[in-house]
Amino acid sequence: MTVKYDVVVVGVGPSGAAAARGLVNKGFKVLVIEKKKLPRYKICSGIIFKKSQEITNNYFGEIPHSVYASPNFLKAARFWDHNGNYIDWPFSKDGDGAPNIWRSEYDYWLIENSLADVWDCCTLIGFTASAHYVSLECYHNARNEKKEITCKYLISAEGSLSLIRARLDPEFEKSLKWFVAYQNYYEGHSDIDPYFYHGFLDSQYGDVYAWFNIKDGLQIFGTAVKKGVKLSSYLNNYTKMLESKFGLRLTKLVRKVGCLGNDMCTTGRFYLGKRNVLLVGESAGFLNAFGEGISCALSTGLSAAEAISKSVSSGDDTIALYTELTKQERRQTAVSWKLGARIAGRNLMPL
Ligand SMILES: Cc1cc2nc3c(=O)[nH]c(=O)nc-3n(C[C@H](O)[C@H](O)[C@H](O)COP(=O)(O)OP(=O)(O)OC[C@H]3O[C@@H](n4cnc5c(N)ncnc54)[C@H](O)[C@@H]3O)c2cc1C
C-alpha cells in the first residue's frame, strides 16, 4: 500500500529535524525517514555554537540535561600552531559557553520534538519526481520489506553523501572532491584543558586540521585528509605529539569511526534542489570552517520549510524562494572559510 504525505524528509540530523519542525508548525503532514535505528550514532564533536543554541531554543525548547556530556559547557576553541602557540576563539562573550553534547541524544531529542511522523530503519533507495508528486521507494531494514510513499515535496537531509543529489545531477556529483574524517574515542587520560575544544592546524597532522576534545572522560581526537591519501601516518604523528606534549595516555579503544565530506562548502557550489525536491544542511553543501555544521543545518532546514509554505500559498517557484531565503547562509559559509584560512594561515580544504 502506498503511504501519502505532504512532505517526506530523508535524514534525522539537525537539518531534517528543523525542516520537519518548520513544516509541522505550518500545518503540513510530514514523515521523516532514517536508515539507522534511533537514537543513531553521528560522528561529531558535539559543540552547539551560539546560533545553533538560539535556533534550538526557539524551535525545540531548552536542551535537556540528559543530552549533555561532561564538561557541560566549553569556553572556546583553542587553535594551536606548529610552534605550540595558541589563540582562543571564545564561544560566547557572556554566559556559560557552548553546550558540549552527545549527537545521538541531541538529534534524537530534536527529531522527537519535531512532532513529525518518524520511521527509523527505513532507507530511501530510489525516487521519481514529476511536476506535482514525488514517488519514493524505501526499504525497511528491520522488517525486510519495501515501502512506497508519495509526497508533494521531498527534502534531502541526508548529510554529505546524498543519493538524492546524485540522482538529480550525476554530472555535478562527479565534479565533487572528497575528504575523509576519522575520529577515535579512548578511555585514558591527558593534561589538555577539557574546557576547550582544541584544533591543531599544522598540516603534518591532517590536510584539513586535527582536533581534540573530552566528553564524559573519553579522549576524543581525529583528523581529516584528502580522500585517497593514507590517513594513518597523519594520525600517528598526531597521536605521538599528543602523547609527548599533552601527556595523552590511552588505555582502551571505545569507538573508531570515519565519514566522508566534500568541497561544496569551500567552492561555494551549493546544490539547493530541483522543482519539488529540496536539499538542506550538508546535503546542500552547508558546512562552516573547522567542520561546524549544526547551525547551518538548522537554519537551512527552516528555510526549506518556509520556502515550501510560501510556494504553496503564493504559487511561486519553491527553489527560487529557497535560494533567496538561504542567501545569507551561503554568504556566511564563504566568510567562515575565509576566516578559518586566516586563522590557519593556509587553505583549510586543499583537496
Ligand atoms: C568529526 C566531526 C566533528 C563535527 N563537530 C561538529 C561540532 O562540534 N559542531 C557542529 O556544529 N558541527 C560539527 N560537525 C558537523 C555536523 O556534524 C554536520 O554538519 C551536521 O550533522 C549536518 O547535519 P545534517 O542534518 O545536514 O546531516 P547529518 O547529521 O549527517 O544527518 C544525515 C542523516 O541522514 C541519514 N540518511 C542518509 N542517507 C539516507 C537514506 N538514503 N535513507 C535514509 N536516511 C538516510 C543518515 O543516516 C543521517 O542520520 C562535525 C562533523 C564531523 C565529521
PDBQT file of the ligand as one rigid body, heavy atoms in Angstrom, charges set to zero:
ROOT
HETATM    1  C1  LIG A 401      34.366  14.897  13.128  1.00  0.00    +0.000 C 
HETATM    2  C2  LIG A 401      33.247  15.894  13.026  1.00  0.00    +0.000 A 
HETATM    3  C3  LIG A 401      33.020  16.772  14.061  1.00  0.00    +0.000 A 
HETATM    4  C4  LIG A 401      31.985  17.722  13.973  1.00  0.00    +0.000 A 
HETATM    5  N1  LIG A 401      31.766  18.548  15.045  1.00  0.00    +0.000 NA
HETATM    6  C5  LIG A 401      30.799  19.493  14.960  1.00  0.00    +0.000 A 
HETATM    7  C6  LIG A 401      30.526  20.336  16.079  1.00  0.00    +0.000 A 
HETATM    8  O1  LIG A 401      31.118  20.190  17.150  1.00  0.00    +0.000 OA
HETATM    9  N2  LIG A 401      29.560  21.290  15.946  1.00  0.00    +0.000 N 
HETATM   10  C7  LIG A 401      28.873  21.467  14.785  1.00  0.00    +0.000 A 
HETATM   11  O2  LIG A 401      28.052  22.389  14.686  1.00  0.00    +0.000 OA
HETATM   12  N3  LIG A 401      29.087  20.644  13.717  1.00  0.00    +0.000 NA
HETATM   13  C8  LIG A 401      30.011  19.649  13.778  1.00  0.00    +0.000 A 
HETATM   14  N4  LIG A 401      30.214  18.801  12.730  1.00  0.00    +0.000 N 
HETATM   15  C9  LIG A 401      29.372  18.947  11.527  1.00  0.00    +0.000 C 
HETATM   16  C10 LIG A 401      27.980  18.365  11.752  1.00  0.00    +0.000 C 
HETATM   17  O3  LIG A 401      28.081  17.090  12.335  1.00  0.00    +0.000 OA
HETATM   18  C11 LIG A 401      27.230  18.255  10.416  1.00  0.00    +0.000 C 
HETATM   19  O4  LIG A 401      27.444  19.396   9.644  1.00  0.00    +0.000 OA
HETATM   20  C12 LIG A 401      25.738  18.077  10.667  1.00  0.00    +0.000 C 
HETATM   21  O5  LIG A 401      25.489  16.850  11.308  1.00  0.00    +0.000 OA
HETATM   22  C13 LIG A 401      24.982  18.099   9.343  1.00  0.00    +0.000 C 
HETATM   23  O6  LIG A 401      23.635  17.852   9.638  1.00  0.00    +0.000 OA
HETATM   24  P1  LIG A 401      22.664  17.280   8.539  1.00  0.00    +0.000 P 
HETATM   25  O7  LIG A 401      21.320  17.275   9.149  1.00  0.00    +0.000 OA
HETATM   26  O8  LIG A 401      22.867  18.001   7.262  1.00  0.00    +0.000 OA
HETATM   27  O9  LIG A 401      23.151  15.758   8.247  1.00  0.00    +0.000 OA
HETATM   28  P2  LIG A 401      23.505  14.561   9.231  1.00  0.00    +0.000 P 
HETATM   29  O10 LIG A 401      23.552  14.991  10.639  1.00  0.00    +0.000 OA
HETATM   30  O11 LIG A 401      24.715  13.924   8.641  1.00  0.00    +0.000 OA
HETATM   31  O12 LIG A 401      22.267  13.580   9.087  1.00  0.00    +0.000 OA
HETATM   32  C14 LIG A 401      22.015  12.889   7.883  1.00  0.00    +0.000 C 
HETATM   33  C15 LIG A 401      21.117  11.703   8.211  1.00  0.00    +0.000 C 
HETATM   34  O13 LIG A 401      20.569  11.168   7.008  1.00  0.00    +0.000 OA
HETATM   35  C16 LIG A 401      20.552   9.748   7.080  1.00  0.00    +0.000 C 
HETATM   36  N5  LIG A 401      20.495   9.239   5.715  1.00  0.00    +0.000 N 
HETATM   37  C17 LIG A 401      21.421   9.420   4.741  1.00  0.00    +0.000 A 
HETATM   38  N6  LIG A 401      21.040   8.809   3.602  1.00  0.00    +0.000 NA
HETATM   39  C18 LIG A 401      19.833   8.233   3.865  1.00  0.00    +0.000 A 
HETATM   40  C19 LIG A 401      18.948   7.458   3.079  1.00  0.00    +0.000 A 
HETATM   41  N7  LIG A 401      19.201   7.153   1.785  1.00  0.00    +0.000 N 
HETATM   42  N8  LIG A 401      17.801   6.998   3.651  1.00  0.00    +0.000 NA
HETATM   43  C20 LIG A 401      17.515   7.295   4.953  1.00  0.00    +0.000 A 
HETATM   44  N9  LIG A 401      18.339   8.033   5.742  1.00  0.00    +0.000 NA
HETATM   45  C21 LIG A 401      19.486   8.496   5.207  1.00  0.00    +0.000 A 
HETATM   46  C22 LIG A 401      21.858   9.453   7.814  1.00  0.00    +0.000 C 
HETATM   47  O14 LIG A 401      21.853   8.157   8.395  1.00  0.00    +0.000 OA
HETATM   48  C23 LIG A 401      21.891  10.563   8.860  1.00  0.00    +0.000 C 
HETATM   49  O15 LIG A 401      21.253  10.188  10.068  1.00  0.00    +0.000 OA
HETATM   50  C24 LIG A 401      31.199  17.814  12.800  1.00  0.00    +0.000 A 
HETATM   51  C25 LIG A 401      31.431  16.924  11.739  1.00  0.00    +0.000 A 
HETATM   52  C26 LIG A 401      32.435  15.966  11.845  1.00  0.00    +0.000 A 
HETATM   53  C27 LIG A 401      32.647  14.994  10.714  1.00  0.00    +0.000 C 
ENDROOT
TORSDOF 0
